[in-house]
């Protein structure tokens, strides 16, 4: 019997495949070389197999991304690992003012195939500067594409899609997913199934078995999938409230138009995220959904976010700041009444 693949193993295999098949691919980051293999072991085995193209760098996030942008500018395909996504703030200038602008500021379109991987989010007790979800700070930059891993998307396909855009991309990787099983064969568990929709963002649709049109449709990034499915399970079994979950692989650029036939099946819609509110991906989606569907909805789009707070290290306090399954379930129950 084949052992289920974990998300971190799938990501590691995707990086191996990239380096094996693409002689222009590089992997750059702090402490990524063997035997350490990166803070979360995503790069384990890469430097032993491809020592000339796996570069363990000094501690300088701006320098790392700057080198990667230079490699991309000369036709290579670098993948950068941030040890924690919080540190991507130190590389913001390279992403905003060099990498993304280099696509179009030379009088012609210049391919800039590069990926910056960002281990993201809390619920691990890492504290205020190692637990944030900073997606909203990169939204809206022309020619910068944002993606997020999930338990439903094969990371080899995700990396291929990102590099084929020929633009700089940021891949957010919720750390709580690394040890989780990658779902395969369309099965989530005994109550839920999933499918990948044919839209530009390769959205995964998670739905209850043998249910008609749902009471709620939830849109959430990959890091929230476990919490969302846990809330959906309790709502179904205890409240008889049916929910479907939509999880896009690409967060930005994102348009809801290809999904309108799917989301319009419910009269209540929730967008959930783990960023603090204001200027977020969720607000961008809520605005698009309201524009297209406001005549059909029973209530305004419900937007759920993390609390406007630093993220504490202590687990019992951390859980009060970040969006948890219980809070999601409670909000949907109250809004259903």
DAFEN-V339497 format. One record per residue. N is the residue number from 1. PHI is phi in whole degrees, -180 to 180 (NA if undefined). OMEGA is omega in whole degrees, 0 to 359 (none if undefined). NEAR is the number of other ideal C-beta (glycine too) atoms within 8 Angstrom. Layout:
# DAFEN-V339497
<<N & PHI & OMEGA & NEAR> <N & PHI & OMEGA & NEAR>>
This chain:
# DAFEN-V339497
<<1 & NA & 182 & 2> <2 & -72 & 179 & 3> <3 & -73 & 179 & 4> <4 & -58 & 181 & 7> <5 & -87 & 176 & 10> <6 & -85 & 183 & 11> <7 & -61 & 181 & 15> <8 & -66 & 176 & 11> <9 & -67 & 177 & 9> <10 & -64 & 178 & 13> <11 & -66 & 178 & 13> <12 & -61 & 179 & 14> <13 & -64 & 178 & 11> <14 & -63 & 178 & 13> <15 & -68 & 175 & 14> <16 & -60 & 181 & 11> <17 & -62 & 179 & 9> <18 & -60 & 181 & 14> <19 & -68 & 179 & 14> <20 & -65 & 189 & 7> <21 & -98 & 186 & 6> <22 & -125 & 181 & 8> <23 & -67 & 178 & 3> <24 & -95 & 182 & 7> <25 & -84 & 175 & 13> <26 & -132 & 171 & 13> <27 & -125 & 187 & 17> <28 & -131 & 176 & 14> <29 & 172 & 182 & 16> <30 & -85 & 176 & 10> <31 & 58 & 181 & 9> <32 & -90 & 183 & 16> <33 & -75 & 175 & 9> <34 & -71 & 12 & 9> <35 & -87 & 184 & 3> <36 & -70 & 175 & 7> <37 & 73 & 177 & 12> <38 & 89 & 184 & 13> <39 & -60 & 181 & 7> <40 & -116 & 173 & 8> <41 & 68 & 177 & 9> <42 & -70 & 184 & 14> <43 & -106 & 182 & 16> <44 & -58 & 176 & 9> <45 & 86 & 184 & 10> <46 & -70 & 184 & 16> <47 & -72 & 176 & 12> <48 & -65 & 184 & 6> <49 & -88 & 183 & 9> <50 & -134 & 187 & 9> <51 & -61 & 184 & 7> <52 & -79 & 183 & 4> <53 & -123 & 173 & 9> <54 & -118 & 192 & 15> <55 & -113 & 175 & 10> <56 & -86 & 196 & 9> <57 & -102 & 167 & 11> <58 & -65 & 180 & 5> <59 & -82 & 178 & 5> <60 & -160 & 184 & 8> <61 & -62 & 176 & 11> <62 & -63 & 178 & 10> <63 & -66 & 181 & 9> <64 & -61 & 182 & 14> <65 & -69 & 176 & 14> <66 & -64 & 176 & 11> <67 & -63 & 179 & 12> <68 & -62 & 179 & 16> <69 & -64 & 176 & 15> <70 & -63 & 176 & 8> <71 & -62 & 179 & 12> <72 & -65 & 181 & 17> <73 & -64 & 180 & 9> <74 & -100 & 171 & 6> <75 & 94 & 179 & 6> <76 & -93 & 185 & 10> <77 & -126 & 183 & 13> <78 & -80 & 171 & 14> <79 & -121 & 182 & 16> <80 & -103 & 171 & 14> <81 & -108 & 166 & 13> <82 & -80 & 180 & 14> <83 & -63 & 172 & 10> <84 & -139 & 184 & 11> <85 & -64 & 178 & 14> <86 & -53 & 184 & 10> <87 & -77 & 177 & 10> <88 & -64 & 176 & 15> <89 & -60 & 179 & 8> <90 & -72 & 179 & 8> <91 & -106 & 185 & 15> <92 & -60 & 181 & 9> <93 & -63 & 180 & 8> <94 & -64 & 180 & 12> <95 & -75 & 184 & 17> <96 & -76 & 191 & 10> <97 & -103 & 178 & 7> <98 & -121 & 189 & 11> <99 & -63 & 184 & 14> <100 & -69 & 180 & 15> <101 & -76 & 182 & 10> <102 & -65 & 179 & 13> <103 & -62 & 190 & 13> <104 & -136 & 189 & 9> <105 & -95 & 180 & 6> <106 & -105 & 178 & 6> <107 & 88 & 176 & 3> <108 & -155 & 178 & 4> <109 & -74 & 181 & 5> <110 & -114 & 176 & 9> <111 & -62 & 179 & 8> <112 & -132 & 183 & 15> <113 & -82 & 179 & 11> <114 & -152 & 181 & 16> <115 & -130 & 173 & 13> <116 & -111 & 181 & 16> <117 & -87 & 186 & 12> <118 & -131 & 171 & 13> <119 & -60 & 200 & 12> <120 & -128 & 165 & 14> <121 & 89 & 186 & 14> <122 & -109 & 185 & 12> <123 & 64 & 177 & 10> <124 & -126 & 179 & 8> <125 & 74 & 183 & 8> <126 & -91 & 172 & 8> <127 & 90 & 193 & 9> <128 & -62 & 186 & 9> <129 & -104 & 179 & 7> <130 & -134 & 189 & 8> <131 & -138 & 188 & 13> <132 & -84 & 170 & 12> <133 & -112 & 191 & 14> <134 & -101 & 184 & 13> <135 & -53 & 187 & 16> <136 & -64 & 182 & 10> <137 & -75 & 180 & 7> <138 & -112 & 179 & 12> <139 & -70 & 171 & 13> <140 & 91 & 177 & 3> <141 & -84 & 181 & 9> <142 & -57 & 177 & 5> <143 & 70 & 172 & 11> <144 & -116 & 185 & 15> <145 & -103 & 182 & 13> <146 & -115 & 181 & 14> <147 & -134 & 177 & 14> <148 & -145 & 179 & 16> <149 & -72 & 176 & 15> <150 & -151 & 176 & 13> <151 & -76 & 184 & 11> <152 & -110 & 185 & 12> <153 & -113 & 176 & 12> <154 & -69 & 187 & 8> <155 & -71 & 173 & 12> <156 & -64 & 177 & 11> <157 & -67 & 180 & 9> <158 & -64 & 180 & 14> <159 & -63 & 178 & 14> <160 & -61 & 180 & 8> <161 & -63 & 181 & 12> <162 & -66 & 183 & 12> <163 & -68 & 180 & 13> <164 & -72 & 176 & 7> <165 & -69 & 181 & 9> <166 & 58 & 175 & 8> <167 & -137 & 174 & 11> <168 & -62 & 182 & 16> <169 & -133 & 173 & 14> <170 & -116 & 179 & 14> <171 & -111 & 178 & 14> <172 & -88 & 185 & 17> <173 & -128 & 180 & 15> <174 & -61 & 188 & 15> <175 & -63 & 181 & 11> <176 & -69 & 181 & 11> <177 & -82 & 189 & 15> <178 & -54 & 184 & 13> <179 & -93 & 182 & 7> <180 & -86 & 181 & 10> <181 & -78 & 173 & 8> <182 & -77 & 182 & 13> <183 & -73 & 179 & 9> <184 & -140 & 176 & 7> <185 & 73 & 176 & 4> <186 & 79 & 183 & 6> <187 & -110 & 173 & 8> <188 & -96 & 177 & 9> <189 & -161 & 184 & 7> <190 & -69 & 183 & 2> <191 & -105 & 191 & 9> <192 & -127 & 174 & 12> <193 & -123 & 177 & 9> <194 & -145 & 174 & 13> <195 & -146 & 175 & 8> <196 & -99 & 181 & 10> <197 & -80 & 182 & 12> <198 & -94 & 176 & 3> <199 & -124 & 185 & 9> <200 & -59 & 181 & 6> <201 & -94 & 178 & 10> <202 & 49 & 184 & 13> <203 & -73 & 172 & 12> <204 & -90 & 177 & 16> <205 & -109 & 179 & 12> <206 & -107 & 188 & 16> <207 & -143 & 178 & 12> <208 & -73 & 180 & 12> <209 & -70 & 172 & 7> <210 & 57 & 176 & 3> <211 & -121 & 177 & 7> <212 & -78 & 180 & 4> <213 & -56 & 187 & 4> <214 & -78 & 172 & 13> <215 & -73 & 182 & 9> <216 & -132 & 164 & 15> <217 & -118 & 180 & 15> <218 & -107 & 171 & 16> <219 & -110 & 184 & 14> <220 & -152 & 174 & 13> <221 & -72 & 188 & 15> <222 & -57 & 183 & 16> <223 & -67 & 182 & 15> <224 & -96 & 189 & 13> <225 & -62 & 181 & 15> <226 & -62 & 180 & 11> <227 & -67 & 179 & 11> <228 & -66 & 180 & 15> <229 & -65 & 177 & 13> <230 & -62 & 177 & 10> <231 & -66 & 179 & 14> <232 & -62 & 180 & 14> <233 & -63 & 181 & 11> <234 & -65 & 179 & 11> <235 & -61 & 181 & 15> <236 & -69 & 186 & 13> <237 & -79 & 186 & 7> <238 & -103 & 184 & 6> <239 & -115 & 185 & 9> <240 & 57 & 175 & 5> <241 & -105 & 182 & 11> <242 & -97 & 181 & 12> <243 & -133 & 166 & 15> <244 & -118 & 183 & 15> <245 & -121 & 175 & 16> <246 & -114 & 185 & 16> <247 & -125 & 179 & 14> <248 & -78 & 172 & 14> <249 & -79 & 177 & 14> <250 & -101 & 180 & 13> <251 & -87 & 182 & 13> <252 & -153 & 357 & 12> <253 & -68 & 183 & 5> <254 & -141 & 174 & 11> <255 & -132 & 182 & 7> <256 & -83 & 187 & 11> <257 & -55 & 179 & 7> <258 & -66 & 183 & 9> <259 & -103 & 187 & 11> <260 & -62 & 179 & 10> <261 & -63 & 180 & 6> <262 & -77 & 185 & 11> <263 & -72 & 182 & 14> <264 & -75 & 177 & 8> <265 & -75 & 178 & 9> <266 & -117 & 179 & 12> <267 & -97 & 176 & 6> <268 & -132 & 183 & 14> <269 & -130 & 177 & 14> <270 & -126 & 172 & 16> <271 & -113 & 184 & 15> <272 & -120 & 179 & 14> <273 & -156 & 181 & 16> <274 & -105 & 171 & 13> <275 & -80 & 169 & 13> <276 & -67 & 186 & 9> <277 & -65 & 176 & 10> <278 & 89 & 177 & 7> <279 & 70 & 190 & 5> <280 & -109 & 173 & 14> <281 & -59 & 181 & 15> <282 & -62 & 179 & 15> <283 & -67 & 176 & 11> <284 & -61 & 178 & 11> <285 & -66 & 181 & 13> <286 & -59 & 179 & 11> <287 & -64 & 179 & 8> <288 & -65 & 180 & 11> <289 & -64 & 179 & 13> <290 & -62 & 182 & 11> <291 & -60 & 185 & 7> <292 & -88 & 194 & 9> <293 & -123 & 191 & 12> <294 & -61 & 179 & 8> <295 & -71 & 185 & 4> <296 & -96 & 189 & 6> <297 & -85 & 178 & 12> <298 & -78 & 181 & 4> <299 & -159 & 176 & 6> <300 & -59 & 177 & 6> <301 & -58 & 180 & 11> <302 & -87 & 181 & 12> <303 & -113 & 180 & 11> <304 & -117 & 183 & 12> <305 & -138 & 172 & 13> <306 & -71 & 179 & 14> <307 & -74 & 179 & 8> <308 & -77 & 188 & 6> <309 & -154 & 165 & 8> <310 & -64 & 184 & 5> <311 & -98 & 183 & 12> <312 & -68 & 177 & 10> <313 & -81 & 182 & 8> <314 & -61 & 187 & 7> <315 & -59 & 184 & 6> <316 & -68 & 176 & 6> <317 & -86 & 178 & 9> <318 & -58 & 182 & 15> <319 & -68 & 177 & 9> <320 & -80 & 181 & 6> <321 & -93 & 183 & 12> <322 & -83 & 182 & 12> <323 & -74 & 182 & 12> <324 & -110 & 181 & 8> <325 & -59 & 181 & 11> <326 & -65 & 179 & 7> <327 & -69 & 178 & 9> <328 & -64 & 179 & 16> <329 & -62 & 182 & 12> <330 & -64 & 181 & 8> <331 & -65 & 180 & 11> <332 & -70 & 178 & 17> <333 & -62 & 182 & 11> <334 & -66 & 182 & 7> <335 & -76 & 178 & 10> <336 & -82 & 187 & 10> <337 & -82 & none & 4>>
